[in-house]
Amino acid sequence: MEMLNTNAVKDELLKSNPTFRELINQHQGCEKRLTELAHLTYPNDDEVLEESTLKKKKLQIKDEIYAMMQKYGNSH
């Protein structure tokens, strides 16, 4: 997808698809928490594990977002 087309698809899905909006919110939540964890000087073992888990979850959500965008783009 072209960048302009990608933005249009994303905007349309944000307006019309609650599942897509939820995925975007989850992705942003993961990003926020990862930023918090990255600023820790001495993270404990639980925080290191949380960071690793969040990175995987964020990537999975990103894949779902792009799959939805691709499917929408192909159908319109």
PDB file of N, CA, C and O in Angstrom:
ATOM      1  N   MET A   1       0.832  -1.184   0.000  1.00  0.00           N
ATOM      2  CA  MET A   1       0.000   0.000   0.000  1.00  0.00           C
ATOM      3  C   MET A   1       0.874   1.245   0.000  1.00  0.00           C
ATOM      4  O   MET A   1       1.923   1.280   0.643  1.00  0.00           O
ATOM      5  N   GLU A   2       0.439   2.249  -0.716  1.00  0.00           N
ATOM      6  CA  GLU A   2       1.148   3.511  -0.704  1.00  0.00           C
ATOM      7  C   GLU A   2       0.903   4.209   0.625  1.00  0.00           C
ATOM      8  O   GLU A   2      -0.069   3.916   1.321  1.00  0.00           O
ATOM      9  N   MET A   3       1.814   5.158   0.979  1.00  0.00           N
ATOM     10  CA  MET A   3       1.689   5.847   2.260  1.00  0.00           C
ATOM     11  C   MET A   3       0.367   6.615   2.356  1.00  0.00           C
ATOM     12  O   MET A   3      -0.316   6.539   3.377  1.00  0.00           O
ATOM     13  N   LEU A   4       0.001   7.352   1.308  1.00  0.00           N
ATOM     14  CA  LEU A   4      -1.242   8.117   1.324  1.00  0.00           C
ATOM     15  C   LEU A   4      -2.431   7.185   1.461  1.00  0.00           C
ATOM     16  O   LEU A   4      -3.342   7.448   2.247  1.00  0.00           O
ATOM     17  N   ASN A   5      -2.430   6.106   0.709  1.00  0.00           N
ATOM     18  CA  ASN A   5      -3.494   5.124   0.777  1.00  0.00           C
ATOM     19  C   ASN A   5      -3.533   4.465   2.154  1.00  0.00           C
ATOM     20  O   ASN A   5      -4.611   4.217   2.695  1.00  0.00           O
ATOM     21  N   THR A   6      -2.364   4.183   2.717  1.00  0.00           N
ATOM     22  CA  THR A   6      -2.274   3.570   4.035  1.00  0.00           C
ATOM     23  C   THR A   6      -2.912   4.466   5.086  1.00  0.00           C
ATOM     24  O   THR A   6      -3.671   3.994   5.931  1.00  0.00           O
ATOM     25  N   ASN A   7      -2.606   5.752   5.035  1.00  0.00           N
ATOM     26  CA  ASN A   7      -3.200   6.686   5.994  1.00  0.00           C
ATOM     27  C   ASN A   7      -4.712   6.767   5.831  1.00  0.00           C
ATOM     28  O   ASN A   7      -5.438   6.843   6.822  1.00  0.00           O
ATOM     29  N   ALA A   8      -5.190   6.751   4.598  1.00  0.00           N
ATOM     30  CA  ALA A   8      -6.627   6.800   4.343  1.00  0.00           C
ATOM     31  C   ALA A   8      -7.316   5.551   4.890  1.00  0.00           C
ATOM     32  O   ALA A   8      -8.382   5.641   5.499  1.00  0.00           O
ATOM     33  N   VAL A   9      -6.709   4.397   4.674  1.00  0.00           N
ATOM     34  CA  VAL A   9      -7.276   3.139   5.181  1.00  0.00           C
ATOM     35  C   VAL A   9      -7.290   3.158   6.703  1.00  0.00           C
ATOM     36  O   VAL A   9      -8.284   2.783   7.325  1.00  0.00           O
ATOM     37  N   LYS A  10      -6.197   3.591   7.294  1.00  0.00           N
ATOM     38  CA  LYS A  10      -6.118   3.648   8.758  1.00  0.00           C
ATOM     39  C   LYS A  10      -7.175   4.596   9.320  1.00  0.00           C
ATOM     40  O   LYS A  10      -7.860   4.262  10.287  1.00  0.00           O
ATOM     41  N   ASP A  11      -7.307   5.773   8.718  1.00  0.00           N
ATOM     42  CA  ASP A  11      -8.311   6.735   9.176  1.00  0.00           C
ATOM     43  C   ASP A  11      -9.719   6.163   9.067  1.00  0.00           C
ATOM     44  O   ASP A  11     -10.530   6.316   9.979  1.00  0.00           O
ATOM     45  N   GLU A  12     -10.004   5.506   7.952  1.00  0.00           N
ATOM     46  CA  GLU A  12     -11.335   4.927   7.759  1.00  0.00           C
ATOM     47  C   GLU A  12     -11.615   3.831   8.781  1.00  0.00           C
ATOM     48  O   GLU A  12     -12.706   3.771   9.347  1.00  0.00           O
ATOM     49  N   LEU A  13     -10.639   2.972   9.015  1.00  0.00           N
ATOM     50  CA  LEU A  13     -10.830   1.896   9.992  1.00  0.00           C
ATOM     51  C   LEU A  13     -10.963   2.442  11.410  1.00  0.00           C
ATOM     52  O   LEU A  13     -11.726   1.902  12.212  1.00  0.00           O
ATOM     53  N   LEU A  14     -10.238   3.493  11.722  1.00  0.00           N
ATOM     54  CA  LEU A  14     -10.371   4.116  13.044  1.00  0.00           C
ATOM     55  C   LEU A  14     -11.789   4.643  13.257  1.00  0.00           C
ATOM     56  O   LEU A  14     -12.334   4.563  14.358  1.00  0.00           O
ATOM     57  N   LYS A  15     -12.372   5.176  12.201  1.00  0.00           N
ATOM     58  CA  LYS A  15     -13.735   5.716  12.301  1.00  0.00           C
ATOM     59  C   LYS A  15     -14.786   4.617  12.366  1.00  0.00           C
ATOM     60  O   LYS A  15     -15.777   4.743  13.086  1.00  0.00           O
ATOM     61  N   SER A  16     -14.573   3.540  11.617  1.00  0.00           N
ATOM     62  CA  SER A  16     -15.658   2.587  11.402  1.00  0.00           C
ATOM     63  C   SER A  16     -15.520   1.247  12.120  1.00  0.00           C
ATOM     64  O   SER A  16     -16.494   0.499  12.200  1.00  0.00           O
ATOM     65  N   ASN A  17     -14.349   0.927  12.639  1.00  0.00           N
ATOM     66  CA  ASN A  17     -14.132  -0.421  13.167  1.00  0.00           C
ATOM     67  C   ASN A  17     -13.664  -0.375  14.625  1.00  0.00           C
ATOM     68  O   ASN A  17     -12.520  -0.007  14.893  1.00  0.00           O
ATOM     69  N   PRO A  18     -14.538  -0.747  15.572  1.00  0.00           N
ATOM     70  CA  PRO A  18     -14.163  -0.710  16.983  1.00  0.00           C
ATOM     71  C   PRO A  18     -13.025  -1.686  17.331  1.00  0.00           C
ATOM     72  O   PRO A  18     -12.225  -1.404  18.223  1.00  0.00           O
ATOM     73  N   THR A  19     -12.950  -2.805  16.650  1.00  0.00           N
ATOM     74  CA  THR A  19     -11.862  -3.759  16.896  1.00  0.00           C
ATOM     75  C   THR A  19     -10.530  -3.145  16.503  1.00  0.00           C
ATOM     76  O   THR A  19      -9.537  -3.296  17.215  1.00  0.00           O
ATOM     77  N   PHE A  20     -10.507  -2.462  15.385  1.00  0.00           N
ATOM     78  CA  PHE A  20      -9.289  -1.788  14.928  1.00  0.00           C
ATOM     79  C   PHE A  20      -8.871  -0.707  15.928  1.00  0.00           C
ATOM     80  O   PHE A  20      -7.694  -0.590  16.270  1.00  0.00           O
ATOM     81  N   ARG A  21      -9.839   0.075  16.390  1.00  0.00           N
ATOM     82  CA  ARG A  21      -9.539   1.118  17.396  1.00  0.00           C
ATOM     83  C   ARG A  21      -8.947   0.494  18.656  1.00  0.00           C
ATOM     84  O   ARG A  21      -7.994   1.024  19.227  1.00  0.00           O
ATOM     85  N   GLU A  22      -9.508  -0.624  19.086  1.00  0.00           N
ATOM     86  CA  GLU A  22      -9.001  -1.290  20.293  1.00  0.00           C
ATOM     87  C   GLU A  22      -7.561  -1.771  20.089  1.00  0.00           C
ATOM     88  O   GLU A  22      -6.727  -1.643  20.985  1.00  0.00           O
ATOM     89  N   LEU A  23      -7.277  -2.320  18.913  1.00  0.00           N
ATOM     90  CA  LEU A  23      -5.906  -2.757  18.624  1.00  0.00           C
ATOM     91  C   LEU A  23      -4.932  -1.573  18.651  1.00  0.00           C
ATOM     92  O   LEU A  23      -3.825  -1.684  19.178  1.00  0.00           O
ATOM     93  N   ILE A  24      -5.350  -0.456  18.087  1.00  0.00           N
ATOM     94  CA  ILE A  24      -4.506   0.746  18.104  1.00  0.00           C
ATOM     95  C   ILE A  24      -4.268   1.191  19.551  1.00  0.00           C
ATOM     96  O   ILE A  24      -3.143   1.535  19.916  1.00  0.00           O
ATOM     97  N   ASN A  25      -5.318   1.185  20.371  1.00  0.00           N
ATOM     98  CA  ASN A  25      -5.174   1.568  21.777  1.00  0.00           C
ATOM     99  C   ASN A  25      -4.242   0.621  22.526  1.00  0.00           C
ATOM    100  O   ASN A  25      -3.418   1.061  23.328  1.00  0.00           O
ATOM    101  N   GLN A  26      -4.371  -0.673  22.265  1.00  0.00           N
ATOM    102  CA  GLN A  26      -3.487  -1.650  22.907  1.00  0.00           C
ATOM    103  C   GLN A  26      -2.039  -1.428  22.488  1.00  0.00           C
ATOM    104  O   GLN A  26      -1.132  -1.487  23.318  1.00  0.00           O
ATOM    105  N   HIS A  27      -1.826  -1.173  21.206  1.00  0.00           N
ATOM    106  CA  HIS A  27      -0.482  -0.939  20.683  1.00  0.00           C
ATOM    107  C   HIS A  27       0.136   0.291  21.351  1.00  0.00           C
ATOM    108  O   HIS A  27       1.301   0.269  21.749  1.00  0.00           O
ATOM    109  N   GLN A  28      -0.648   1.357  21.471  1.00  0.00           N
ATOM    110  CA  GLN A  28      -0.165   2.577  22.114  1.00  0.00           C
ATOM    111  C   GLN A  28       0.119   2.342  23.600  1.00  0.00           C
ATOM    112  O   GLN A  28       1.081   2.880  24.146  1.00  0.00           O
ATOM    113  N   GLY A  29      -0.720   1.540  24.243  1.00  0.00           N
ATOM    114  CA  GLY A  29      -0.495   1.204  25.651  1.00  0.00           C
ATOM    115  C   GLY A  29       0.807   0.437  25.851  1.00  0.00           C
ATOM    116  O   GLY A  29       1.550   0.693  26.799  1.00  0.00           O
ATOM    117  N   CYS A  30       1.074  -0.502  24.955  1.00  0.00           N
ATOM    118  CA  CYS A  30       2.332  -1.253  25.019  1.00  0.00           C
ATOM    119  C   CYS A  30       3.516  -0.316  24.821  1.00  0.00           C
ATOM    120  O   CYS A  30       4.517  -0.408  25.533  1.00  0.00           O
ATOM    121  N   GLU A  31       3.398   0.574  23.862  1.00  0.00           N
ATOM    122  CA  GLU A  31       4.478   1.529  23.585  1.00  0.00           C
ATOM    123  C   GLU A  31       4.752   2.419  24.792  1.00  0.00           C
ATOM    124  O   GLU A  31       5.906   2.678  25.134  1.00  0.00           O
ATOM    125  N   LYS A  32       3.685   2.882  25.431  1.00  0.00           N
ATOM    126  CA  LYS A  32       3.832   3.740  26.611  1.00  0.00           C
ATOM    127  C   LYS A  32       4.556   2.996  27.731  1.00  0.00           C
ATOM    128  O   LYS A  32       5.484   3.527  28.341  1.00  0.00           O
ATOM    129  N   ARG A  33       4.130   1.778  27.994  1.00  0.00           N
ATOM    130  CA  ARG A  33       4.757   1.002  29.075  1.00  0.00           C
ATOM    131  C   ARG A  33       6.199   0.651  28.727  1.00  0.00           C
ATOM    132  O   ARG A  33       7.064   0.679  29.602  1.00  0.00           O
ATOM    133  N   LEU A  34       6.473   0.324  27.470  1.00  0.00           N
ATOM    134  CA  LEU A  34       7.851   0.029  27.063  1.00  0.00           C
ATOM    135  C   LEU A  34       8.749   1.251  27.246  1.00  0.00           C
ATOM    136  O   LEU A  34       9.914   1.112  27.616  1.00  0.00           O
ATOM    137  N   THR A  35       8.225   2.423  26.994  1.00  0.00           N
ATOM    138  CA  THR A  35       8.986   3.649  27.209  1.00  0.00           C
ATOM    139  C   THR A  35       9.300   3.823  28.690  1.00  0.00           C
ATOM    140  O   THR A  35      10.412   4.199  29.060  1.00  0.00           O
ATOM    141  N   GLU A  36       8.310   3.546  29.529  1.00  0.00           N
ATOM    142  CA  GLU A  36       8.525   3.625  30.978  1.00  0.00           C
ATOM    143  C   GLU A  36       9.611   2.638  31.415  1.00  0.00           C
ATOM    144  O   GLU A  36      10.507   2.983  32.186  1.00  0.00           O
ATOM    145  N   LEU A  37       9.518   1.426  30.919  1.00  0.00           N
ATOM    146  CA  LEU A  37      10.501   0.404  31.291  1.00  0.00           C
ATOM    147  C   LEU A  37      11.897   0.754  30.778  1.00  0.00           C
ATOM    148  O   LEU A  37      12.890   0.461  31.443  1.00  0.00           O
ATOM    149  N   ALA A  38      11.980   1.369  29.618  1.00  0.00           N
ATOM    150  CA  ALA A  38      13.271   1.727  29.038  1.00  0.00           C
ATOM    151  C   ALA A  38      13.982   2.795  29.858  1.00  0.00           C
ATOM    152  O   ALA A  38      15.207   2.907  29.806  1.00  0.00           O
ATOM    153  N   HIS A  39      13.227   3.573  30.607  1.00  0.00           N
ATOM    154  CA  HIS A  39      13.829   4.635  31.407  1.00  0.00           C
ATOM    155  C   HIS A  39      14.278   4.160  32.797  1.00  0.00           C
ATOM    156  O   HIS A  39      14.848   4.934  33.566  1.00  0.00           O
ATOM    157  N   LEU A  40      14.020   2.899  33.110  1.00  0.00           N
ATOM    158  CA  LEU A  40      14.466   2.364  34.401  1.00  0.00           C
ATOM    159  C   LEU A  40      15.969   2.131  34.374  1.00  0.00           C
ATOM    160  O   LEU A  40      16.495   1.513  33.448  1.00  0.00           O
ATOM    161  N   THR A  41      16.644   2.621  35.380  1.00  0.00           N
ATOM    162  CA  THR A  41      18.088   2.460  35.447  1.00  0.00           C
ATOM    163  C   THR A  41      18.479   1.020  35.767  1.00  0.00           C
ATOM    164  O   THR A  41      19.366   0.448  35.135  1.00  0.00           O
ATOM    165  N   TYR A  42      17.801   0.447  36.758  1.00  0.00           N
ATOM    166  CA  TYR A  42      18.094  -0.924  37.168  1.00  0.00           C
ATOM    167  C   TYR A  42      16.805  -1.734  37.234  1.00  0.00           C
ATOM    168  O   TYR A  42      16.255  -1.936  38.317  1.00  0.00           O
ATOM    169  N   PRO A  43      16.318  -2.200  36.084  1.00  0.00           N
ATOM    170  CA  PRO A  43      15.071  -2.975  36.113  1.00  0.00           C
ATOM    171  C   PRO A  43      15.278  -4.313  36.820  1.00  0.00           C
ATOM    172  O   PRO A  43      16.326  -4.946  36.691  1.00  0.00           O
ATOM    173  N   ASN A  44      14.251  -4.729  37.572  1.00  0.00           N
ATOM    174  CA  ASN A  44      14.334  -6.034  38.227  1.00  0.00           C
ATOM    175  C   ASN A  44      13.954  -7.128  37.229  1.00  0.00           C
ATOM    176  O   ASN A  44      13.590  -6.840  36.089  1.00  0.00           O
ATOM    177  N   ASP A  45      14.041  -8.368  37.663  1.00  0.00           N
ATOM    178  CA  ASP A  45      13.781  -9.492  36.765  1.00  0.00           C
ATOM    179  C   ASP A  45      12.364  -9.464  36.184  1.00  0.00           C
ATOM    180  O   ASP A  45      12.158  -9.773  35.010  1.00  0.00           O
ATOM    181  N   ASP A  46      11.394  -9.088  37.021  1.00  0.00           N
ATOM    182  CA  ASP A  46      10.012  -9.023  36.545  1.00  0.00           C
ATOM    183  C   ASP A  46       9.850  -7.960  35.465  1.00  0.00           C
ATOM    184  O   ASP A  46       9.119  -8.167  34.497  1.00  0.00           O
ATOM    185  N   GLU A  47      10.518  -6.836  35.622  1.00  0.00           N
ATOM    186  CA  GLU A  47      10.431  -5.756  34.639  1.00  0.00           C
ATOM    187  C   GLU A  47      11.125  -6.130  33.331  1.00  0.00           C
ATOM    188  O   GLU A  47      10.662  -5.754  32.254  1.00  0.00           O
ATOM    189  N   VAL A  48      12.218  -6.858  33.420  1.00  0.00           N
ATOM    190  CA  VAL A  48      12.901  -7.334  32.213  1.00  0.00           C
ATOM    191  C   VAL A  48      12.000  -8.314  31.464  1.00  0.00           C
ATOM    192  O   VAL A  48      11.894  -8.251  30.239  1.00  0.00           O
ATOM    193  N   LEU A  49      11.360  -9.210  32.189  1.00  0.00           N
ATOM    194  CA  LEU A  49      10.437 -10.169  31.583  1.00  0.00           C
ATOM    195  C   LEU A  49       9.233  -9.444  30.982  1.00  0.00           C
ATOM    196  O   LEU A  49       8.794  -9.767  29.879  1.00  0.00           O
ATOM    197  N   GLU A  50       8.705  -8.468  31.711  1.00  0.00           N
ATOM    198  CA  GLU A  50       7.569  -7.691  31.200  1.00  0.00           C
ATOM    199  C   GLU A  50       7.936  -6.991  29.898  1.00  0.00           C
ATOM    200  O   GLU A  50       7.140  -6.965  28.959  1.00  0.00           O
ATOM    201  N   GLU A  51       9.136  -6.425  29.839  1.00  0.00           N
ATOM    202  CA  GLU A  51       9.578  -5.743  28.627  1.00  0.00           C
ATOM    203  C   GLU A  51       9.616  -6.705  27.439  1.00  0.00           C
ATOM    204  O   GLU A  51       9.137  -6.378  26.353  1.00  0.00           O
ATOM    205  N   SER A  52      10.176  -7.869  27.648  1.00  0.00           N
ATOM    206  CA  SER A  52      10.266  -8.863  26.588  1.00  0.00           C
ATOM    207  C   SER A  52       8.874  -9.298  26.128  1.00  0.00           C
ATOM    208  O   SER A  52       8.615  -9.408  24.929  1.00  0.00           O
ATOM    209  N   THR A  53       7.994  -9.543  27.076  1.00  0.00           N
ATOM    210  CA  THR A  53       6.628  -9.958  26.759  1.00  0.00           C
ATOM    211  C   THR A  53       5.877  -8.865  26.015  1.00  0.00           C
ATOM    212  O   THR A  53       5.156  -9.142  25.056  1.00  0.00           O
ATOM    213  N   LEU A  54       6.048  -7.618  26.458  1.00  0.00           N
ATOM    214  CA  LEU A  54       5.364  -6.504  25.807  1.00  0.00           C
ATOM    215  C   LEU A  54       5.846  -6.293  24.375  1.00  0.00           C
ATOM    216  O   LEU A  54       5.052  -5.963  23.494  1.00  0.00           O
ATOM    217  N   LYS A  55       7.128  -6.480  24.143  1.00  0.00           N
ATOM    218  CA  LYS A  55       7.660  -6.334  22.785  1.00  0.00           C
ATOM    219  C   LYS A  55       7.013  -7.349  21.850  1.00  0.00           C
ATOM    220  O   LYS A  55       6.658  -7.018  20.719  1.00  0.00           O
ATOM    221  N   LYS A  56       6.861  -8.580  22.320  1.00  0.00           N
ATOM    222  CA  LYS A  56       6.231  -9.616  21.511  1.00  0.00           C
ATOM    223  C   LYS A  56       4.759  -9.310  21.277  1.00  0.00           C
ATOM    224  O   LYS A  56       4.250  -9.473  20.168  1.00  0.00           O
ATOM    225  N   LYS A  57       4.075  -8.862  22.338  1.00  0.00           N
ATOM    226  CA  LYS A  57       2.657  -8.537  22.229  1.00  0.00           C
ATOM    227  C   LYS A  57       2.453  -7.367  21.274  1.00  0.00           C
ATOM    228  O   LYS A  57       1.538  -7.386  20.450  1.00  0.00           O
ATOM    229  N   LYS A  58       3.302  -6.351  21.382  1.00  0.00           N
ATOM    230  CA  LYS A  58       3.207  -5.177  20.514  1.00  0.00           C
ATOM    231  C   LYS A  58       3.379  -5.577  19.050  1.00  0.00           C
ATOM    232  O   LYS A  58       2.652  -5.095  18.181  1.00  0.00           O
ATOM    233  N   LEU A  59       4.328  -6.447  18.783  1.00  0.00           N
ATOM    234  CA  LEU A  59       4.557  -6.917  17.414  1.00  0.00           C
ATOM    235  C   LEU A  59       3.366  -7.712  16.897  1.00  0.00           C
ATOM    236  O   LEU A  59       2.972  -7.561  15.741  1.00  0.00           O
ATOM    237  N   GLN A  60       2.794  -8.556  17.745  1.00  0.00           N
ATOM    238  CA  GLN A  60       1.618  -9.330  17.355  1.00  0.00           C
ATOM    239  C   GLN A  60       0.450  -8.400  17.025  1.00  0.00           C
ATOM    240  O   GLN A  60      -0.253  -8.606  16.036  1.00  0.00           O
ATOM    241  N   ILE A  61       0.247  -7.382  17.854  1.00  0.00           N
ATOM    242  CA  ILE A  61      -0.830  -6.422  17.612  1.00  0.00           C
ATOM    243  C   ILE A  61      -0.578  -5.665  16.314  1.00  0.00           C
ATOM    244  O   ILE A  61      -1.501  -5.443  15.530  1.00  0.00           O
ATOM    245  N   LYS A  62       0.673  -5.269  16.088  1.00  0.00           N
ATOM    246  CA  LYS A  62       1.024  -4.562  14.855  1.00  0.00           C
ATOM    247  C   LYS A  62       0.703  -5.423  13.634  1.00  0.00           C
ATOM    248  O   LYS A  62       0.175  -4.926  12.640  1.00  0.00           O
ATOM    249  N   ASP A  63       1.023  -6.709  13.714  1.00  0.00           N
ATOM    250  CA  ASP A  63       0.716  -7.629  12.618  1.00  0.00           C
ATOM    251  C   ASP A  63      -0.794  -7.694  12.366  1.00  0.00           C
ATOM    252  O   ASP A  63      -1.233  -7.710  11.216  1.00  0.00           O
ATOM    253  N   GLU A  64      -1.590  -7.731  13.450  1.00  0.00           N
ATOM    254  CA  GLU A  64      -3.044  -7.767  13.306  1.00  0.00           C
ATOM    255  C   GLU A  64      -3.555  -6.474  12.667  1.00  0.00           C
ATOM    256  O   GLU A  64      -4.433  -6.506  11.804  1.00  0.00           O
ATOM    257  N   ILE A  65      -2.999  -5.335  13.097  1.00  0.00           N
ATOM    258  CA  ILE A  65      -3.397  -4.036  12.539  1.00  0.00           C
ATOM    259  C   ILE A  65      -3.132  -4.012  11.043  1.00  0.00           C
ATOM    260  O   ILE A  65      -4.007  -3.644  10.259  1.00  0.00           O
ATOM    261  N   TYR A  66      -1.928  -4.404  10.648  1.00  0.00           N
ATOM    262  CA  TYR A  66      -1.582  -4.362   9.229  1.00  0.00           C
ATOM    263  C   TYR A  66      -2.376  -5.381   8.412  1.00  0.00           C
ATOM    264  O   TYR A  66      -2.684  -5.131   7.246  1.00  0.00           O
ATOM    265  N   ALA A  67      -2.708  -6.518   9.005  1.00  0.00           N
ATOM    266  CA  ALA A  67      -3.541  -7.493   8.306  1.00  0.00           C
ATOM    267  C   ALA A  67      -4.934  -6.932   8.054  1.00  0.00           C
ATOM    268  O   ALA A  67      -5.500  -7.123   6.977  1.00  0.00           O
ATOM    269  N   MET A  68      -5.479  -6.248   9.036  1.00  0.00           N
ATOM    270  CA  MET A  68      -6.795  -5.632   8.870  1.00  0.00           C
ATOM    271  C   MET A  68      -6.747  -4.530   7.821  1.00  0.00           C
ATOM    272  O   MET A  68      -7.666  -4.395   7.013  1.00  0.00           O
ATOM    273  N   MET A  69      -5.685  -3.751   7.833  1.00  0.00           N
ATOM    274  CA  MET A  69      -5.536  -2.675   6.847  1.00  0.00           C
ATOM    275  C   MET A  69      -5.399  -3.254   5.447  1.00  0.00           C
ATOM    276  O   MET A  69      -5.993  -2.740   4.498  1.00  0.00           O
ATOM    277  N   GLN A  70      -4.623  -4.315   5.317  1.00  0.00           N
ATOM    278  CA  GLN A  70      -4.422  -4.961   4.014  1.00  0.00           C
ATOM    279  C   GLN A  70      -5.738  -5.525   3.499  1.00  0.00           C
ATOM    280  O   GLN A  70      -6.085  -5.342   2.332  1.00  0.00           O
ATOM    281  N   LYS A  71      -6.464  -6.205   4.367  1.00  0.00           N
ATOM    282  CA  LYS A  71      -7.747  -6.792   3.965  1.00  0.00           C
ATOM    283  C   LYS A  71      -8.730  -5.700   3.542  1.00  0.00           C
ATOM    284  O   LYS A  71      -9.429  -5.839   2.538  1.00  0.00           O
ATOM    285  N   TYR A  72      -8.779  -4.618   4.312  1.00  0.00           N
ATOM    286  CA  TYR A  72      -9.679  -3.512   3.972  1.00  0.00           C
ATOM    287  C   TYR A  72      -9.249  -2.875   2.648  1.00  0.00           C
ATOM    288  O   TYR A  72     -10.086  -2.605   1.787  1.00  0.00           O
ATOM    289  N   GLY A  73      -7.960  -2.639   2.489  1.00  0.00           N
ATOM    290  CA  GLY A  73      -7.448  -2.026   1.272  1.00  0.00           C
ATOM    291  C   GLY A  73      -7.726  -2.863   0.038  1.00  0.00           C
ATOM    292  O   GLY A  73      -8.013  -2.327  -1.032  1.00  0.00           O
ATOM    293  N   ASN A  74      -7.641  -4.164   0.184  1.00  0.00           N
ATOM    294  CA  ASN A  74      -7.891  -5.062  -0.954  1.00  0.00           C
ATOM    295  C   ASN A  74      -9.375  -5.154  -1.308  1.00  0.00           C
ATOM    296  O   ASN A  74      -9.728  -5.431  -2.455  1.00  0.00           O
ATOM    297  N   SER A  75     -10.235  -4.923  -0.328  1.00  0.00           N
ATOM    298  CA  SER A  75     -11.679  -5.058  -0.576  1.00  0.00           C
ATOM    299  C   SER A  75     -12.327  -3.759  -1.026  1.00  0.00           C
ATOM    300  O   SER A  75     -13.499  -3.749  -1.401  1.00  0.00           O
ATOM    301  N   HIS A  76     -11.570  -2.651  -0.993  1.00  0.00           N
ATOM    302  CA  HIS A  76     -12.158  -1.364  -1.390  1.00  0.00           C
ATOM    303  C   HIS A  76     -11.392  -0.728  -2.522  1.00  0.00           C
ATOM    304  O   HIS A  76     -11.752   0.358  -2.977  1.00  0.00           O
TER     305      HIS A  76
END
